[in-house]
Amino acid sequence: MTPGLHGIVLHLRCRAVPATGLVFLAAAALTWAAYLSDDPATTQRLGLIAVVLGVAPTARTLAGPDEELERGTPAPWRLIRAVHLLLLGGVLLGLLVVVHRIAGQQAHAVAYGTVVQAVLALTALTALGAVLVGAHAAWVLPIGWAMLMLAVGPRESVVGQALTWMVQEPGTVTSTTVVALLTVVGVAAYTRRGSRL
């Protein structure tokens, strides 16, 4: 194994990326199970819960066991953080979209736009949480907000639409704007600052 490859493997292992991959597979399995229901509302809800399940463990991967020591090494950390975050979100999104594509042949298939928006914004929110409170508690804001949105359902006012962006129709101006803002702010903040020590 080359030194560069060894470093990548070590980075992934110390940040629990392999275990996170197993949770991604569990999220894919839940997505598949969502299509066993004949109720479109149940399929939609389980499909979004699968996204939440997949995003939850990414918080653990956003910091190493000794973040301060890692930052002392001569490595391009901003680039590493950006690639790490984008690859995690991309793998989860790709896996879920493939499962929706295969299993969702029925009329009540969850819209791809809904899955894309949820993965992007919740992953970015997790990254923002790592910047604000540290990787150990970064999951609280995105998972708490997502579960609250699933519990209360979509709202019609502009403020309500902004607060319940995940359960709105995908592609609406409000949901798209909120998702874009969350994604840009979360990714930029984590890339620049990393996890809070």
Solvent accessible surface area in square Angstrom, and as a share of the most:
residue,aa,sasa,rsa
1,M,158,0.70
2,T,86,0.50
3,P,121,0.76
4,G,50,0.48
5,L,90,0.45
6,H,102,0.45
7,G,36,0.34
8,I,100,0.51
9,V,48,0.28
10,L,104,0.52
11,H,35,0.16
12,L,62,0.31
13,R,170,0.62
14,C,38,0.23
15,R,6,0.02
16,A,26,0.20
17,V,28,0.16
18,P,79,0.49
19,A,56,0.43
20,T,3,0.02
21,G,28,0.27
22,L,122,0.61
23,V,42,0.24
24,F,5,0.02
25,L,104,0.52
26,A,49,0.38
27,A,0,0.00
28,A,9,0.07
29,A,63,0.49
30,L,47,0.23
31,T,0,0.00
32,W,121,0.43
33,A,39,0.31
34,A,0,0.00
35,Y,10,0.04
36,L,138,0.69
37,S,27,0.17
38,D,136,0.71
39,D,67,0.35
40,P,76,0.48
41,A,68,0.53
42,T,50,0.29
43,T,0,0.00
44,Q,66,0.29
45,R,117,0.43
46,L,49,0.24
47,G,0,0.00
48,L,1,0.01
49,I,50,0.25
50,A,0,0.00
51,V,0,0.00
52,V,8,0.05
53,L,66,0.33
54,G,0,0.00
55,V,0,0.00
56,A,34,0.26
57,P,28,0.18
58,T,2,0.01
59,A,3,0.03
60,R,113,0.41
61,T,0,0.00
62,L,1,0.00
63,A,14,0.11
64,G,11,0.10
65,P,107,0.67
66,D,72,0.37
67,E,17,0.08
68,E,122,0.54
69,L,124,0.62
70,E,29,0.13
71,R,79,0.29
72,G,68,0.65
73,T,64,0.37
74,P,143,0.90
75,A,38,0.29
76,P,84,0.53
77,W,36,0.13
78,R,129,0.47
79,L,112,0.56
80,I,50,0.25
81,R,21,0.08
82,A,20,0.15
83,V,69,0.40
84,H,15,0.07
85,L,3,0.02
86,L,109,0.54
87,L,114,0.57
88,L,13,0.06
89,G,9,0.09
90,G,41,0.40
91,V,88,0.50
92,L,1,0.00
93,L,36,0.18
94,G,34,0.33
95,L,49,0.24
96,L,0,0.00
97,V,43,0.25
98,V,79,0.45
99,V,16,0.09
100,H,3,0.01
101,R,160,0.58
102,I,99,0.50
103,A,14,0.11
104,G,13,0.12
105,Q,139,0.62
106,Q,75,0.33
107,A,115,0.89
108,H,36,0.16
109,A,44,0.34
110,V,4,0.03
111,A,47,0.36
112,Y,93,0.35
113,G,30,0.28
114,T,5,0.03
115,V,0,0.00
116,V,49,0.28
117,Q,23,0.10
118,A,0,0.00
119,V,0,0.00
120,L,74,0.37
121,A,0,0.00
122,L,0,0.00
123,T,10,0.06
124,A,1,0.01
125,L,3,0.02
126,T,1,0.00
127,A,0,0.00
128,L,32,0.16
129,G,3,0.03
130,A,0,0.00
131,V,20,0.11
132,L,97,0.48
133,V,73,0.42
134,G,1,0.01
135,A,12,0.09
136,H,149,0.67
137,A,28,0.22
138,A,1,0.01
139,W,120,0.42
140,V,79,0.46
141,L,81,0.40
142,P,0,0.00
143,I,25,0.13
144,G,41,0.39
145,W,57,0.20
146,A,0,0.00
147,M,85,0.38
148,L,109,0.54
149,M,2,0.01
150,L,8,0.04
151,A,80,0.62
152,V,60,0.35
153,G,13,0.13
154,P,77,0.49
155,R,117,0.43
156,E,163,0.73
157,S,69,0.44
158,V,112,0.64
159,V,105,0.60
160,G,10,0.09
161,Q,46,0.20
162,A,29,0.23
163,L,102,0.51
164,T,6,0.03
165,W,1,0.00
166,M,4,0.02
167,V,26,0.15
168,Q,23,0.10
169,E,128,0.57
170,P,40,0.25
171,G,61,0.59
172,T,50,0.29
173,V,127,0.73
174,T,25,0.14
175,S,0,0.00
176,T,62,0.36
177,T,67,0.39
178,V,23,0.13
179,V,8,0.05
180,A,51,0.39
181,L,110,0.55
182,L,30,0.15
183,T,29,0.17
184,V,101,0.58
185,V,73,0.42
186,G,0,0.00
187,V,33,0.19
188,A,56,0.44
189,A,23,0.18
190,Y,2,0.01
191,T,28,0.16
192,R,149,0.55
193,R,153,0.56
194,G,1,0.01
195,S,2,0.01
196,R,151,0.55
197,L,124,0.62
